[in-house]
Amino acid sequence: MPPPRIRNEQAGPSAEPAPILTCRHEALNMSYLRAGESGPPVVMLHGWGAFKELWWSTLRGMGRDHRCFALDFPGHGDSPIGHADTIDGLADAVGAFCDELGLREIVLMGHSMGGAVAAELALRRPTLVWRLVLVDAAIDAHLMPIYARIYLIPTFGWGILRLTQLVGRQIRPISTLVPHEHGGGWIRPWLRRSSYMARFEPEGLYRIYRSLFATQAGHRLALIVAPTLVVSGQFDSLVPTANSRRLARLIPGARYVQILGAMHNPMDERPRSFERAVRAFLGLT
């Protein structure tokens, strides 16, 4: 039987979308967004070179009946990198964040590199992670297409990274006009995302990037005990659907769903369909 494909853009309860607050944990030196005052906690992790606002629509929707938190990883957004420049270090930082805020039995959602971090945390602290959602997760990144490793090419890769940031700075006057709640699609989300990477400290980004491709989960994925949903964008060329299907096979009992019309960022490109898939997984529809 083929995996379900989410097409319907109707999603969630009829209550008004939750307001979003920008917060900072001073002791951890981490910036985060918060939405919702009651319900199970949901922690959202973005990918490499991304930012907490990528989850804006998901926060607004899931915050109607959950306590939602979207973090800026160290080295991204408004969170300084400090010593968290590896996948292990980022997993430790997320665990410390949950402990500081008293979050227990969380729904942990990880996108791209954030999926690798989420899987690592689920393996380390199975009692913390109640449900796991992996979105176009860059787990075992060495299996991704060769062009995904362009920044690792000696000398040349570093130059491409700096050029990418330069381009982002050039288009920032346009991209900042795209609202966080843009309704989905491809062009506007891409413009919005491209301007953020230009703000980040390149040396830290490069160290994290190298760690992502050096980290291998492999057979350890079979040790994940949290019920898991693996989500893939239909047209994702960075983490192809075959990679996500592999994760669903290796993680015991994992479900796989494909978001039609989405590329690498389903929560940003098809936000209502993405929320609907998550709610179906959590038994809320």
Secondary structure, DSSP 8 states (H G I E B T S, - for coil): ----EE-----S-SS----EEEEEETTTTEEEEEE-SSSSEEEEE--TT--GGGGHHHHHHHTTTSEEEEE--TTBTTB--TT--SHHHHHHHHHHHHHHHT--SEEEEEETHHHHHHHHHHHH-TTTEEEEEEES--TTGGGS-GGGGGGGSTTHHHHHHHHHHHHHHHHHHHHTTS-S-----SHHHHHHHHHHHTTS-HHHHHHHHHHHHH---GGGGGG--S-EEEEEETT-SSS-HHHHHHHHHHSTT-EEEEETT--S-HHHHSHHHHHHHHHHHHT--
